[in-house]
Each structure stands twice: as C-alpha cells, then as structure tokens.
Amino acid sequence: MSRLPTDLTDLADRIRKHFDDGCYACGRANPLGLGVDGFRLDGEDLMAGFTPRVEHGGGPGVLHGGIAAAALDEILAWAGMVCERVFIVTATLEVRYRKPVAIDGSRLLLRGRLEDRRGRKLRLSGSLEANGIEAATATGLYVVVHDLDELLDEAP
C-alpha cells in the first residue's frame, strides 16, 4: 500500500466534511445511517465498525442482508480511498453471506483491503465480523473518479 496516512481520523473528517457528512453508511449527520466509524489500519487492512439498530433488521433480531452489503461496500470504498488516495465509486460488488448476524447491541467489525490496482480500476475485498466470527465477505471492482487530495483541496 502506498501513501498511507498516519492520522485516519483527520482524513475521515476531511472526506466527510467535503460530502456534508450525510453518507448513509458513514455520515455522522445522517440519523438514519449506519454510523460506520473508528477507521484504523491493521497491517494492510483498513478496519472500522458499527453497531446495528433494530431498524436495520431483515427479520426479528437479525441484520438485513442489504445493510450488511452496504456496510461492506463502505469499508471497501474507504480502503481504496485511504490506500490509493483516490475517490472511487462502486462498479460491482459481490457479497457472500456465511452466518446470520444478530442485532444484539454488539459492534460489528469491518475489514477492507486493496487487492489490485490497474489504472482507474481497483479490486478490493473485505469482511464483516460479528463477535469475532466472519459473517459475510465481499469483493468488488471500484473505479477512480477523482484524486482525493485534489478533491479535498477544492473544498471551501
């Protein structure tokens, strides 16, 4: 991985501010969102987490698969942004569900990793863990739409 920032809190704040902090997955100004936060590096993995609420359910007490997919998409996108210093959008996302995730007040752990970059295309992978158990995994293709440093420098 190249050009990894030492302070992910500052970078996350700058990215959120640029987009009015309203993102469904990570925006702090979105009361309906997931609240993905706590970005940190663990080797080559970018990690973050969130605590699902009852309204994120797909059945009684179980996380909706679409919510799990949204959280995985978010950590993959952040991994690409942090590792390559680019703003990216999702082209494809494949999710594999391995175990149901209980909505029990526990914080879920998200991991994302850059697998490969070829020009404007990034391949990323990641996982969602509940209580230390891998509950879902994802792979995706993301496309660079802007250099992150230039984008953030343009912010007022």
Steps between C-alpha positions, in 0.01 A plus 500: 500500500625844419473840663316378810400785729613492858184665631186337361273708723606821325464348154158352581384837635619681187327253268174512697508881514546518122181296455301683773536200737171357369612161366256221588780268612756730667342844530468634851230748392272220376282380791365214287844373397726225625761715673804312367796653683824436685718464191841351575766294331588143596786400272360530149137496617294811561266437790190676630176399666138576574228385734182399316165619634161329495399696189791332313330164537387266227315273738447492873836580657705429184695748285354555151729370224477830314627685806792257526572563129488878551746475790734279297479734201594786731808337649622393156457852366679650799785249462549614141478866591745472790750270329510666158398858591222499240124548511331190355154372416370144497488319166424149632454349843471130582397402851510154656291451811643240735304542825199702615594804707303562816399854586591480866681826571839361399732705282578337165853510361561587136826429314596620154811442292637609165573191291606658170503823303512527125469854378166638619373159619549374855416150621419489869393236748367503852302340777239564766561333836253455783641402840828393340332278237507580129135539402532639146770572244509720193706572193451789268623702208521874557576779255706811574309821431732754664832544672412526869757765591386727215135443591556590864714803409205633297275494807413845635 
